[in-house]
Amino acid sequence: MKIKLSEILNSKDSIGKLLERELPIRISFRLTKLIKELDPELQIIEKHRIKLVEKYGKKNEENGNTEVSGDSVADFSKEFNTLLEEELDIDYEPIPISSLENISLSPFDVLRLEKFINQEM
C-alpha cells in the first residue's frame, strides 16, 4: 500500500483510539502489524521535525523551549510539508469496515483511517 508520511502522521491518534478497543483477534493482529510498520516512520518524522525546529526556532528564555515564530514559520512549514509529501510502501491489508461495526468512531476518525479500512462490506 502506498501512503504519504502526512497520512501516517494524521492517522496516529485515530489508530490509537482503535487500539484501546476490544476487537476480534484477527483485527487486533492486523492493527499490531500496522503499528509496527508505522511507528518507525513516526519516529523519523518526529526526529526531522525537531531538527527543523532547531534550525528555524529560537530558544524562549522564559520557558526554555525552542519555538518557531515570525518569518521562520513559513520556511519551517514549507520544509516540513515537503517531508510529509514523501510516499512509502507499507505491507498492510486494510481492515474490512464490517469488522468495526460495533465500534463508535467520529466521522473525523473514519476520515483519518480511510487508508486502513476497506469500505466494501
N, C-alpha and C positions, 0 to 999 in steps of 0.2 A: 504494500500500500504506500503510495506517495503521500507525503504530508509536509507542510511547511512548519518551520520552527514556531511561527506565530500561532498556529493551530494547536501545537503541543502546549505552549505556554497558556493559551486561553482555556484549554480544557482541564487544566490541572485541578482546580477547585471542584469542578463538576464530577470528575473521576473520583476525587476524594469522597464526595457525597455517596457515590455508589459503593465505595469500599467500606463505608460504615454500615451498610445494609446487610441483612441476612439474604443471601442469594443462593440459588441452586449451585451445587459444587462445580458443575461444568462452567457456569458463568463466572464463578469466583476464580476458577483456574485461568480462564481467559483474561480476566482483569489483572490477575497477578502477573501473567505473562506480559500484558500491555505495560504495566508499571515498570517491569524490568527493562522493557525496551525504551520507555520514555524518560525514566529517572536520570540516566547518564546524560541525555540531551538537555534536560532541565538544569543539571549541574553545570554543563558547559555554557548554557545561556546565561546563568547567573554569574559565572566567572567572568564572562565577557562584559556583562552589564556593569559589574564592579570596576573592571578596567576602564570602561568608558566614563563612569562617574569620577574616577580618579583623574582621568585625562581632562575632562571638561568642568569638573567641580572645584569648589573652593571649600576649605575647612571652615565650619561655623565655630567660632571661638566660644560661643555660649554653651552649645551642647556637644561639641566635639565631633559632630557628624560632617561628612563631606556632602555638599549639596550642589546641584546643578541649577543655575538660575541665570536670568538675564539673557544676553545674546547667546550664551552657551547652550541653552535649551534646544534651540533649533539644530545646532550641529550634533548634539548628543542624540536627539530624536532621529535625525537623518541616518546617522551611522548605526544606531540600534535597530531601526526599522529595516535597514539593508540586511543586517544579520538575520532578522526574523523572517525575511523572504526566502532564506535558504531552504531548499527542499531536500528531504531524505526519504529513503525507502525503509519501511519497517515491516517486520514479519508479524502480521496480525490479521486474524479473521474476525470481521465485525460480529457483534452480538446481535442475534435476532431481537427485534423490538418486542416480539411476543413473550420473550423470557423476562421482560421487565414490566409486564402489565400490572403487577401488584406493587410497583414502586412509584411513589409520588415524586415527581421532579417538576421544577418550574419550566415554562417554555424556554427561558433563557438557558437553563442547564441542558435541555434537549438540543437546543441550537449548538451549544458548545460541544456536545457529544456526537453530533451528527456524523462525523467521520468514522466513529467507532461503533455505530449502530446500523444494522441492516434493517431498513424500514419495511421490507417486504414481510408479510405475515406468513 
